[in-house]
Amino acid sequence: MTTSRVPIPSPISGPAMCSPGQSYTYTTSPTLASIFPPPPSSPPTEGGYCYYHYPYEWTAPAGWSINGGGNTAFTNETVSIVAPAGTPQGSYNISVQGSISKPGGGFWYSTKRNFSVQIGSFSQYQVSVSGPGMVCNGNSYTYTANVPTGHQNGYSYNWTYPSGWTVQNTSNNTITFYLPSYNNSYGPVRVSVNNGCGATHLTGITVQPCSYTMSSGDFKIYPNPSSGDLFVEYDVEKNQLGEPLDGESQTQKNKPAIIIFKVDIFDRTEKLVGTGKSAENKVYLDTKGLQPGTYFLHIYSGDHVLREQIIIEN
């Protein structure tokens, strides 16, 4: 058996350390022994099968204590970890490895499973919000609170957002808003995160309305419905604008204008699932890997954005 075949342990779970110097419990679950049980007809032996009843190796930062000892421990799936009193606030890394004993002594090890442990509450600078910076009325948009540890059980999120927006759904560190068609309110989408040790100050992004100075007549989108290949083409002959769409446009005498534009594909949850940049006034998008259903194109050129609905029939 080679090192690469030792399974990596399950994800680690555990709390933030609100008070350095105190003990906190962390575990990897489910255990490798429960994922890879021995065959019922064969008792656990080291002769013919690899049974994952061997210890895990845990590692914490230098100076920390695992199960009352040093910063490393060869033990089971659950450990008690203490960071020294006075450890500065911030994120620190612990890890666990699976092991299998070698016939001649020693162990093979798995790849490390890492986990970020937060000491104290998050600072405002450890938290960010991701999501669309430009929104169109009559649509839904999802925003995510990003923290160094990722979402953990016990974390709570307090969101603020422009008046008139409706909360459609919240799930862990994400929130989805619906903007009514008559909405005229835009601005900051912000969040305060509490990891059990205290709440952060509000932080986030400023959201602007999408521009409708482009019309659907400026572009040809085909085929729609699409079953694998989708093209978005700037229609020079039917261009309804009296000026170039962007600062990179080039116009030559007796030749059509060439514009630079970008196209993103979003699914119904506003997740970005495809993107492309124009070449000679056209963008090609491969939609073969998308599930059938309704999608939305965002066509960007300079400061302008056009949103169009498409159907995928793969």
C-alpha positions as CSV (number, residue, x, y, z in Angstrom):
1,M,0.0,0.0,0.0
2,T,1.3,3.5,-0.9
3,T,1.0,6.8,0.9
4,S,-1.4,8.1,-1.7
5,R,-3.9,5.4,-1.0
6,V,-4.3,6.3,2.7
7,P,-7.7,8.1,2.7
8,I,-7.8,11.7,3.9
9,P,-9.7,12.1,7.1
10,S,-13.2,13.6,7.1
11,P,-13.6,17.4,7.6
12,I,-12.8,18.8,11.0
13,S,-15.4,20.7,13.1
14,G,-15.0,22.7,16.2
15,P,-15.6,26.2,17.8
16,A,-13.8,29.5,17.7
17,M,-11.5,30.0,20.6
18,C,-13.0,32.9,22.5
19,S,-10.5,32.6,25.4
20,P,-6.9,31.5,24.7
21,G,-5.7,29.4,27.6
22,Q,-8.9,27.4,27.7
23,S,-9.5,23.9,26.2
24,Y,-11.6,23.5,23.0
25,T,-12.7,20.2,21.4
26,Y,-12.2,19.4,17.7
27,T,-13.1,16.3,15.8
28,T,-12.9,14.6,12.4
29,S,-16.2,13.0,11.5
30,P,-17.3,10.5,10.3
31,T,-14.3,8.4,11.3
32,L,-12.3,6.4,8.7
33,A,-13.1,3.3,10.6
34,S,-16.8,3.9,10.0
35,I,-16.3,4.7,6.4
36,F,-14.1,1.7,5.8
37,P,-15.3,-1.1,8.1
38,P,-13.5,-4.5,7.9
39,P,-15.3,-7.3,6.0
40,P,-17.8,-9.1,8.2
41,S,-16.2,-12.5,7.5
42,S,-12.6,-11.4,8.3
43,P,-11.5,-10.4,11.8
44,P,-9.3,-7.2,11.8
45,T,-5.8,-8.3,11.2
46,E,-2.8,-6.6,9.5
47,G,-2.1,-9.6,7.4
48,G,-4.5,-9.3,4.5
49,Y,-6.5,-6.1,4.7
50,C,-5.9,-2.4,5.6
51,Y,-8.2,-1.5,8.5
52,Y,-8.4,2.1,9.5
53,H,-8.3,1.5,13.3
54,Y,-4.9,3.2,13.5
55,P,-4.3,6.6,15.2
56,Y,-4.7,10.0,13.6
57,E,-1.9,12.5,13.7
58,W,-3.0,15.9,14.8
59,T,-0.9,19.0,14.5
60,A,-1.4,22.5,15.9
61,P,0.8,25.7,15.8
62,A,4.0,25.7,17.8
63,G,3.4,26.4,21.5
64,W,-0.2,25.0,21.4
65,S,-1.1,21.9,23.4
66,I,-3.1,18.9,22.2
67,N,-4.6,16.6,24.9
68,G,-2.3,18.2,27.5
69,G,0.9,17.5,25.5
70,G,2.8,19.3,22.8
71,N,1.5,20.6,19.5
72,T,1.4,17.2,17.9
73,A,-0.5,14.1,19.0
74,F,-1.0,10.5,17.7
75,T,-4.5,9.8,19.0
76,N,-8.1,9.2,18.0
77,E,-10.6,11.3,16.0
78,T,-11.3,13.8,18.8
79,V,-8.8,16.1,20.6
80,S,-8.7,18.9,23.1
81,I,-6.6,21.9,22.0
82,V,-5.4,24.8,24.0
83,A,-3.8,28.0,22.5
84,P,-1.5,29.8,24.9
85,A,-3.0,32.6,26.9
86,G,-2.3,35.9,25.2
87,T,-2.4,34.4,21.7
88,P,-3.3,37.3,19.3
89,Q,-6.7,37.4,17.7
90,G,-6.7,35.9,14.2
91,S,-7.0,32.7,12.2
92,Y,-4.6,29.7,12.8
93,N,-4.3,26.4,11.1
94,I,-4.7,22.9,12.7
95,S,-4.5,19.6,10.7
96,V,-5.1,15.9,11.0
97,Q,-3.8,13.0,8.9
98,G,-4.9,9.4,8.6
99,S,-2.3,6.7,9.1
100,I,-1.7,3.0,8.4
101,S,1.1,1.1,10.0
102,K,3.9,-0.3,7.9
103,P,4.8,-4.0,8.3
104,G,8.4,-3.1,9.3
105,G,7.4,-0.3,11.7
106,G,6.3,3.3,11.3
107,F,3.3,4.6,9.4
108,W,2.1,5.7,6.0
109,Y,0.2,9.0,6.1
110,S,-2.7,10.5,4.2
111,T,-2.8,14.0,2.8
112,K,-3.4,16.6,5.6
113,R,-6.9,17.7,6.3
114,N,-6.6,21.4,7.4
115,F,-8.9,23.5,9.5
116,S,-8.8,27.2,10.3
117,V,-9.3,28.0,14.0
118,Q,-10.3,31.6,14.8
119,I,-9.0,33.1,18.1
120,G,-11.5,35.7,19.3
121,S,-14.1,37.4,17.1
122,F,-13.3,38.2,13.5
123,S,-12.0,41.6,12.6
124,Q,-13.8,43.7,10.1
125,Y,-10.9,43.2,7.7
126,Q,-11.3,39.4,7.8
127,V,-14.9,39.6,6.5
128,S,-15.9,40.4,2.9
129,V,-19.1,40.2,0.9
130,S,-19.2,38.7,-2.6
131,G,-22.1,39.1,-5.1
132,P,-23.2,41.2,-8.1
133,G,-22.1,44.8,-8.0
134,M,-24.7,45.7,-10.6
135,V,-28.4,44.6,-10.4
136,C,-31.5,44.8,-12.6
137,N,-35.0,45.2,-11.2
138,G,-37.3,42.3,-11.4
139,N,-34.6,39.8,-10.6
140,S,-33.1,37.8,-7.7
141,Y,-29.5,38.1,-6.5
142,T,-27.4,36.1,-4.0
143,Y,-24.7,37.5,-1.7
144,T,-22.2,35.6,0.4
145,A,-20.4,36.5,3.7
146,N,-16.8,35.3,3.4
147,V,-14.8,34.5,6.5
148,P,-11.4,32.8,6.9
149,T,-12.8,29.7,8.5
150,G,-15.7,29.3,6.2
151,H,-19.2,29.0,7.7
152,Q,-19.3,27.0,10.9
153,N,-22.1,25.8,13.2
154,G,-23.0,28.6,15.6
155,Y,-22.0,31.5,13.3
156,S,-24.7,34.1,12.8
157,Y,-25.0,36.9,10.2
158,N,-26.8,40.2,10.4
159,W,-27.4,41.7,7.0
160,T,-28.3,45.3,6.0
161,Y,-29.5,46.2,2.5
162,P,-31.3,48.9,0.5
163,S,-35.0,49.5,1.5
164,G,-37.5,47.9,-0.8
165,W,-35.5,44.8,-1.4
166,T,-37.1,41.5,-0.3
167,V,-35.3,38.6,1.4
168,Q,-36.2,35.5,-0.5
169,N,-33.9,33.0,1.3
170,T,-31.1,32.8,3.8
171,S,-28.8,29.7,4.1
172,N,-25.8,29.7,6.4
173,N,-23.6,32.6,5.2
174,T,-25.6,33.4,2.0
175,I,-28.7,35.6,1.5
176,T,-30.9,36.0,-1.7
177,F,-32.8,39.2,-2.4
178,Y,-35.5,40.0,-4.9
179,L,-35.7,43.4,-6.4
180,P,-39.2,44.4,-7.4
181,S,-39.7,45.9,-10.9
182,Y,-40.5,49.3,-9.4
183,N,-37.4,49.4,-7.2
184,N,-35.4,52.6,-7.1
185,S,-33.2,51.9,-4.1
186,Y,-29.6,50.8,-4.4
187,G,-26.5,51.1,-2.2
188,P,-24.6,49.0,0.3
189,V,-25.2,45.3,1.0
190,R,-23.4,44.8,4.3
191,V,-23.0,42.1,7.0
192,S,-21.9,41.7,10.6
193,V,-20.6,38.2,11.5
194,N,-20.7,36.7,15.0
195,N,-18.7,33.6,15.5
196,G,-19.7,33.2,19.1
197,C,-16.9,35.4,20.4
198,G,-18.4,38.7,19.3
199,A,-19.8,40.5,16.3
200,T,-17.8,42.4,13.6
201,H,-18.6,45.9,12.4
202,L,-20.6,46.0,9.2
203,T,-18.7,45.5,6.0
204,G,-19.8,44.8,2.4
205,I,-20.1,46.1,-1.1
206,T,-22.0,49.0,-2.8
207,V,-24.5,47.9,-5.4
208,Q,-25.4,50.0,-8.5
209,P,-28.4,49.7,-10.9
210,C,-27.7,48.1,-14.2
211,S,-27.8,50.4,-17.2
212,Y,-30.5,50.0,-19.9
213,T,-28.9,52.3,-22.5
214,M,-28.3,49.3,-24.6
215,S,-31.4,47.5,-26.1
216,S,-31.9,43.9,-27.2
217,G,-31.9,45.2,-30.8
218,D,-28.2,45.9,-30.5
219,F,-27.4,42.2,-30.3
220,K,-28.3,39.0,-32.0
221,I,-28.5,36.0,-29.6
222,Y,-28.8,32.6,-31.4
223,P,-29.9,29.9,-31.3
224,N,-32.3,30.5,-28.5
225,P,-33.3,27.9,-27.2
226,S,-29.7,26.6,-27.3
227,S,-28.7,22.9,-27.3
228,G,-24.9,23.2,-27.1
229,D,-23.6,26.3,-28.9
230,L,-24.7,29.8,-28.2
231,F,-23.6,33.0,-30.0
232,V,-24.0,36.6,-29.0
233,E,-23.3,39.0,-31.9
234,Y,-23.2,42.8,-32.0
235,D,-25.7,43.7,-34.8
236,V,-23.9,46.6,-36.7
237,E,-26.7,47.0,-39.3
238,K,-29.4,47.4,-36.6
239,N,-27.3,49.3,-34.1
240,Q,-29.7,51.7,-32.4
241,L,-27.0,53.7,-30.6
242,G,-25.7,57.0,-31.8
243,E,-22.3,56.5,-30.2
244,P,-19.9,53.7,-29.6
245,L,-20.8,51.4,-26.7
246,D,-17.4,51.4,-25.1
247,G,-14.1,53.3,-25.0
248,E,-12.3,50.5,-26.9
249,S,-14.5,50.8,-30.0
250,Q,-12.8,51.3,-33.3
251,T,-14.4,52.9,-36.3
252,Q,-12.9,52.9,-39.8
253,K,-14.3,54.7,-42.9
254,N,-16.6,52.5,-45.0
255,K,-16.2,49.6,-42.4
256,P,-18.6,48.7,-39.5
257,A,-17.8,49.6,-35.9
258,I,-16.0,46.9,-33.9
259,I,-16.9,46.9,-30.2
260,I,-15.4,45.0,-27.3
261,F,-17.9,43.3,-25.0
262,K,-18.2,40.5,-22.5
263,V,-21.0,38.0,-21.8
264,D,-21.7,36.1,-18.6
265,I,-24.2,33.3,-18.2
266,F,-26.1,33.1,-14.8
267,D,-28.5,30.3,-13.7
268,R,-31.7,31.0,-11.9
269,T,-29.9,31.2,-8.6
270,E,-27.6,33.9,-10.1
271,K,-24.6,31.6,-10.0
272,L,-22.1,32.4,-12.8
273,V,-21.9,29.3,-15.0
274,G,-20.2,30.6,-18.2
275,T,-18.4,33.6,-19.6
276,G,-16.9,34.8,-22.9
277,K,-15.2,37.9,-24.5
278,S,-15.9,39.1,-28.0
279,A,-13.8,38.6,-31.0
280,E,-14.8,40.5,-34.2
281,N,-18.1,41.5,-32.6
282,K,-19.1,38.0,-31.6
283,V,-19.0,35.8,-28.4
284,Y,-19.2,32.0,-28.5
285,L,-20.4,30.2,-25.4
286,D,-20.4,26.5,-24.9
287,T,-23.6,25.5,-23.1
288,K,-23.2,21.7,-23.5
289,G,-22.4,21.2,-19.8
290,L,-25.4,23.1,-18.5
291,Q,-28.6,21.5,-17.2
292,P,-31.8,22.3,-19.2
293,G,-33.7,25.3,-18.0
294,T,-33.8,29.1,-18.0
295,Y,-30.6,31.2,-17.8
296,F,-29.7,34.8,-18.0
297,L,-27.1,36.6,-20.1
298,H,-25.4,39.7,-18.9
299,I,-23.8,41.6,-21.8
300,Y,-21.2,44.1,-20.7
301,S,-19.8,46.9,-22.8
302,G,-18.1,49.8,-21.1
303,D,-20.5,51.0,-18.4
304,H,-23.5,49.4,-20.0
305,V,-25.2,46.1,-19.1
306,L,-27.9,44.3,-20.9
307,R,-29.7,41.4,-19.4
308,E,-31.4,38.8,-21.6
309,Q,-33.2,35.5,-20.9
310,I,-32.2,32.3,-22.7
311,I,-33.4,28.7,-22.7
312,I,-31.0,25.7,-22.6
313,E,-32.4,22.4,-24.0
314,N,-29.4,20.0,-23.7
